Every structure is written in C-alpha cells, then in structure tokens.
Amino acid sequence: PEPAHRLAKLYIEPTSRCNLACRTCMRNGWGEPLGDMAPATFARIMGSLHDSDLPLTIFFGGIGEPLVHPEILNMVRAAKAAGAQVELISNGTLLDDEKARGLIAAGLDRLWVSLDGATPEGYTDVRLGAALSQVIRQVARLRDLRESGKPEIGIAFVAMRRNISELPALLRLSRTLGASRFMVTNVLPYTATMCDEVLYSRALSNNDYSAVPDLPDLSLPKMDRDLPHRDLIRQALADAWDMIPGKNGEKAVNDRCPFIDNGVLAVGWDGGVSPCLPLLHNATSYLHGYARQSRRWVIGRVQDQTLRDLWDSPLHSAFRERVRSFDFSPCTMCDGCILSESNEADCYGNEFPTCGGCLWAQGIIQCP
C-alpha cells in the first residue's frame, strides 16, 4: 500500500502496568518506571484532535493492560465522542460483567483479546497468573451482551514453539467466541531463554519471502488447498518466479514499516509521542541470539504540542521519509556486526534511530 500522508491511527497507552507476568512481555527485560496516563494528558490528546484528523482509529494498548487503568471506560467513551473508530486490546482477565457492559455502552468498536493457548495448560504456560476458563467465560459473556455485533471481537496469538500446536484448536475456539478477526504474530524474545521459542530463524533470510527484482512477477489465483498440489506448485516456482502470495497467504513483507505505511503515532502513558510502538519504550530484545538494545525515541510530548504539530514537524517528516526509502543496513539478515546490537547507528552510516534490525519492518512481528 501507499504510505499514509496523514495521521490515520493513534495508539494510546493508558498504562504500563499489568496484572499478569507473561513469558513474552517486554517488562521481563526492562527497568522503566510503571505508570498510568494522567487525566490531563489524555485530555490534551482529545483536545488536539480536529475534524480534519478524521477518520481516525484510536487504539488503546501498549505495554500494559488497558483495563487496569481506572478511567479506561471514560477514555473509550471520549474517543468515540470525538468521532474515532475505537479499538482496545486486553488479556481478558479483568473483563468482568461490569467492564463488558461498560465497554459496550462506551461504544467500543473492536475488542482484541490476547490468547496464546487453547488448553488450560498451554495458556497458563505462557500467561502466568491467568486462567483460560475465566477468560473464555468473560469473552463469551461480552459476545452475548453486545448488540448489533459491537464490539467486534478479534483474537491475537503470539506463536512460539511451545504453543504452535494449539493454533488449530484456538482457531476453532475463536469462532465459538464470535471472533471476526484472528491475528498471528511471532514472539519477540525479551529474555535469552525465549530465543529457543522463535519460529523464524530461517525465515529472516529466506528468499521465499523476498522480492527479487530480476525475476518476473507471478500472481496466483485461488486454488483448492490440496497439500500435494500446493507442494508441486511451490517446487515448480521455487527459483523461477518472484511469487506474490494472495491477500490471505504468507506476506512477502520486506523493508516496509507498517506504522509509517498506516499513518501511525503512538502516545506513551507519560505523554511522549513516538512514530511507532517499537520506539515507545527502551527495550532489550534478542536478534540472532544476541541481546539488542532499542532506545526510546520521542518526537515530542502531547503536553507541549498538538498531534497535528507533531505529525507535521520537520523531525517527524524527515523520519517518515527516511523510513520510506529504508536505506538501512540489513541487520535482521546479518549477525556479524556489533552495530546490529542496538538502534543507535548502522554500517550504512545512519544515526539514531535506525530501523534495520526491526522485525516489524520484515513482516515477522505484527500488531493489531
């Protein structure tokens, strides 16, 4: 898709606190203070929205659990009153009857529920401190309470070696819960012990996912998903064509930032504004088995500037153009340089923040 030239999606992080301690969480490898977005900070965000900013999607989510914030229902209500399409992601454990009714009454358009297992054992192995039966019961209750199909229900699944076998059962479960969307993402290891869980060690450098300019393009139609036939087609085309998978197939995403393409800004709980979720916090993750430090980058604060001014600022405009050209070193494919161990600089001469080691830009990690 063509990159967006206006603000189209705003991530708002109500809190960095959470009621769980999941294996996959960024908080396993950071030392930032925890906090909730102050009412005055949220009011500044809402007050800076203009009619010309619409249509706009406001997505409540970040590192914490949005339902932990004591004012989350009022925040959703205010975002809807501003004319936005409103989405929220939750682990579902705090989605009791009161919260479910409150989100429906506030006009929430879509609720994303993070489910990383279809069995009690598989689920609690990832989401420490949670109970699958409780989450299923509460999501089903919201499904039954809603009117006119709102909010829509989406399921987000973090794929790992330990839970990938539960994906088929989870897909079936999601249908019984009334989910209309299902998103699978890979795990991003925030601890060394999680490195063995990744399912993309070879995919990072696999040409099947790369566009090769010297090969002709081939667009395939829909076909019966008969496994022997699919294998024959893949074998015949392996080295002769630059394959363009279908919309619902494997995405050949390379060197494209989904946040820049989709016109995103992300506001942290403290009011700091970043151009994407990966730059919203300091974080330690692991790439090719090595620790990689990603430093937070904010283009300004909502306490000081409007969203429009932040979007149009020379700093942000220059960054968007730099990311669109994506002339960064290919750190996701090369593990031989010390510069790949941070986002400070790269071997092409780019300075902070660099994006060559970003797995979102390679279609490995994705967010709702």
Secondary structure as UniProt FT lines:
FT   STRAND          9..12
FT   TURN            23..24
FT   HELIX           26..29
FT   HELIX           39..47
FT   HELIX           51..53
FT   STRAND          57..60
FT   HELIX           66..68
FT   TURN            70..71
FT   HELIX           72..81
FT   TURN            82..83
FT   STRAND          85..90
FT   TURN            93..94
FT   HELIX           97..106
FT   STRAND          110..114
FT   HELIX           120..126
FT   TURN            128..129
FT   HELIX           132..145
FT   TURN            148..149
FT   STRAND          152..159
FT   TURN            161..163
FT   HELIX           164..166
FT   HELIX           167..176
FT   TURN            177..178
FT   STRAND          179..186
FT   HELIX           192..197
FT   TURN            201..202
FT   HELIX           203..205
FT   HELIX           207..209
FT   TURN            213..214
FT   STRAND          217..219
FT   HELIX           227..237
FT   TURN            238..240
FT   STRAND          242..244
FT   TURN            247..248
FT   HELIX           258..261
FT   TURN            262..263
FT   STRAND          264..267
FT   TURN            269..270
FT   STRAND          272..274
FT   TURN            278..279
FT   STRAND          283..287
FT   TURN            288..289
FT   STRAND          290..294
FT   STRAND          300..301
FT   TURN            302..304
FT   HELIX           307..312
FT   HELIX           314..325
FT   TURN            331..333
FT   HELIX           338..341
FT   TURN            347..348
FT   TURN            356..357
FT   TURN            360..363
//
